[in-house]
Amino acid sequence: MSRTILVTGAGTGFGREIALRLAARQWTVIAGVEIPSQIFQLEHEAEQRGVALQVEKLDVTSAADRARFSMLDVDVILNNAGIGEGGSMVDIPEEHLRRQFEVNVIGPVLLTQGIAKRMATRRAGKIVFMSSCAGLTSDPFTGAYSASKHAIEAIAEALGKELQEFGVAVATVNPGPFLTGFNDRIFDSWKSWGKSQSDNLFDYEHIAYPYKQFDIKPVVDTTIGVIEGTIDTYRNVEPKQNIEMQRKEMDAAWTRKSSENLGKRFPLVETTYEMRPGTPVDK
């Protein structure tokens, strides 16, 4: 049986590996990449692996690009495209804050609208959002990225309830700290702000992503399971050993006092000054 999927953000990271793996599993994969040069790179890797991919330029913030894809009849769309803007909420420039939401929220929703309506007409389909553990909680210096993923969580929750009667499923995948380079790039985004470090409240030259990071295989495996239906849970957190920690952190917000520990540095802020970029989980 022919199965077709559109994967956005397939030029790097999770999206790239998921697209290649699905192609090897006999899916018809339309791999959307933001940068034209990524087309050749991904096609070359597909050739090296002996799989077939349809690689296309797809910038989710481009109305013209979205229009070309919104009329597709696909069985699944994986909304994986995204960027991360790091820095304190008091320092991030306006245009960077707006772009965070244009790429992670507005673009994917507008792209999904047309595809979702076609799925509803067929009364079949699946929409998967690559969310994040940052969509469930929020850490220092990732507030803007986290806010965009919180928005995706709300959108996915509403969309799943709205499309249920039409036979269209919605699910999220929520990766935590995985070593794709994405998390470390978040903490380098201040370099493109175009303003003096002296204008910032924090010294971004000396901070880094505050978690040790895992190999990406569990996220790829889980996402493929969600896409193919062998995993049927709505929310899918990886790594699984972090699920309980995630729940405790979410529950703690109900009892935490806004005045507690004022005047003291938050422990995870301290960790950002101690951690080195790209630190893997101890094996």
N, C-alpha and C positions, 0 to 999 in steps of 0.2 A: 504494500500500500504506500503510495506516495505521501510524504509528509514534508511540508514546507514551513520554514521558519525565517523570520527577519530578525537578525541580531544587530542592534545598534552598538556603536562603540567597539567594533570588532578589530580595530587596528592595534590594540594593546591589551595587556592584562587579562582579566577574566574573559572578556568578550572574545578575544583572539583565540584562546585555547578552547573555549566552549564551541565556537564556530567550527574549528578544525575537528574537534572530537565528534560533533554531530554529523559532519560530512562523512566521517569514517563510519558512522552508524547508519549510513544510507539516507540521511535527511537531505532534502534540497535546501541548501543554506544560502540565503541572501545576506551577505556580510556587509553592513554599512560602516564605512570609515570616514572620519572627519577630513583627513588630509589626503589629497590626491596621491602623494608619494607613497602612502601606505597601501595603495591598491597593488602596486608591483610587489612590495614586500610580502604582503599576505598571499598573493597569487604564487609567488616563488616558494613560500613555505608550504602551501598546499600541494604544489607540484612535488616538492621534496618528500612529502608524506604520502603521496600517491592518492590524494583525494581531490574532489572537484568542488570549488566554491564559486559562487557568483558574487564578485566583490564590486561594490558600487560606492561612489562618493555619497555620503549622507551626513550632512551637518544638521543636527536637529534644530538649530537656531535659524536655519535658512528656510524661508517660506517656499522658495522654489524647489529646494530639495524635498521638503516635506510633501509638497504637492505631487511629486513624482512617485512617492511611495504610499501615499495615503489611500490609494485605490487598489492596493494589492490584495489579492485573496490568499492569505496565509493561514495556516493552522495555528501558528503560535507567533507572537511577537515578544522578544526579550528586550525590554527597555534597559539597556546596560550603559549607554553613553552617559558620561558624567565627568565633572571636574571637581577639584577640591580647593577652596580658598582658605588658607590658614591665616592665623593671626587673631589678636584680641578684637572683640566687637567694638572696642573704642578706637582701633587703629585702621581697620580695613577701609580703603577708599570707596566712595559711592559707586563708581563704575564697576569695580570688582565685585561688590556686593550684588549689584544688579545682574552681572553676568553669571554669578553663581546660580541664581534662580532661573535665568533664561535657559541655561544649558541643562540643569538638573531637573527643572520642574516644567516651565512653560513649553519648551520645545518638545519634550517627550509626550506631554499631554495632548498638544495639538496634533502631533503625528499619530497618536493612538486613536484620536477621535474618529477619523475616517475608517481606519482598519476595524475598530470596535463595532461600528455601525454595520459594516459588511459581515462581520462575524454574527452579529445579532440577527441579520436577515437570514443567514444560513442556519441559525440556531446551533452554532458550534464554534469552538475556538478557545484559545487560552492566551491570557495576557499576563506576563511575568515581569515584575519590576525588580531590578537589582537595587535593593535598598541598602541598608547598612545597620550594624549595631548602633551607629551614630544616629539612626532614625528613631531609636528607642530611648536613648539617653544622650547626654551631651558632656563633652570634656573641654577643659581649657584650650583655647586657641583653635578649636574646630567648630566654633559656634555657628558660623555661616554655613559651612558644609552640613553640619548636623541639622540646622533649620531646614535646609533644602530636602534632606532625607526624612525629617519629620513630616514635611509637606507631602512627600511621596507616600508615606505611610497612611496619611489621611485620605489621599486621593485613591490609593489602592483599596482601602477599606470601604469607601463609598462606592467605588466602581464595582467591586465584587457584589455588593448588595443590589446595585441597580441592574446589573447584567445577569443576575441569577436566573430570572424568569426566561431569558433568551438562550439559556444553555451555554453561556460563555463563562469560563472559570477565570479567576484572578488569584494570583499568589505572589508572595514576596520572598526574596532570598536576602538574608541579612549577614553579610560577612563582617567579622571583626578584624583583628590585626593580621593581615596576610601580606607576604613579601612580594608585591608586584612592582614596587617603586612608587606606587600612587601615594601611600601615606607619607613617605619622605618628601615627595614633591609638594604636598600640601604645606609642609613647614618651610619650603623655599619660596612660596608665592610672594612673600614680601619683597623679593628682589625686583619684581616688576611693578611695584607701586609708584615709582617715579617721585619719591619724596625722601627727604633726609631722615636717617635713622633717629636723629635728635627730635623729630616730630612725633615719634612713637613713644607710647608708655612703656613698652617692653623692648628688650634687646634681642631681636630675632636671630642675630648672628650666633647666639650661644644657646639656642634651644633646639630640640629635636622631638620627633614623634615619641611619645613616652611609653610605648609598649614594645616588648619583644614580639617578633612577627613569625607567623607560621608559613609553611609551604602551601601553595594554592590548591593542591589536589582536592581537599575536602569540599571546597566551594564549587569547583568544576563538577565533581561527582554529584553533589547535591542538586546543583542547578539542572543538570541533565536529567536527574531523577524527577524533578518537578516538571520539567518540560515534557518528558515522556509519560508522566503519570504514575510511575512506580513509587513516587513520593507524593502523597495527597494532602499534606498539611498546608495550611494557608501561609503561616509564617515559618521560615526555615533559617535558624541561626547557626552559623558556623564560626569558630569551632564549637562543637556541642558541649565541651567541658566548660564553656563560658556562659551557658544558658542560665544556670542558677545564679551566678554572679550578676548577670544582666537583670534578672527578676528582682534580686535584692536591691540593686541600685534604683530600679524603678519604684519599688515599694517605699524606699527610704525617703523619697520626696514628700510623702504624706506626713512624716513626723519631724523632718529636718527643720530647724529653726533658722530664720533668715539672719538672725543676729549671732549665731554661734561662731566662735573662733575668729571674730572680727579682729583685724590687726595682725593675724598670722597668715603666712603663705599657705595656700591650699597644697596638700601633699603631692598631687599630680602635677602641679605647676613646678614644684621642686624637682620632680622626676624629669621634666622636659629639659632642665639644665644639666642633668646627670647622664641622660641617655645619649648614645651615639647613633647616628642615622643607620638604618638597615640592620639593626641588631636582630639576629634570628633567635627563635626559641631554643633553649638548651635541649640538646638531644641526649 
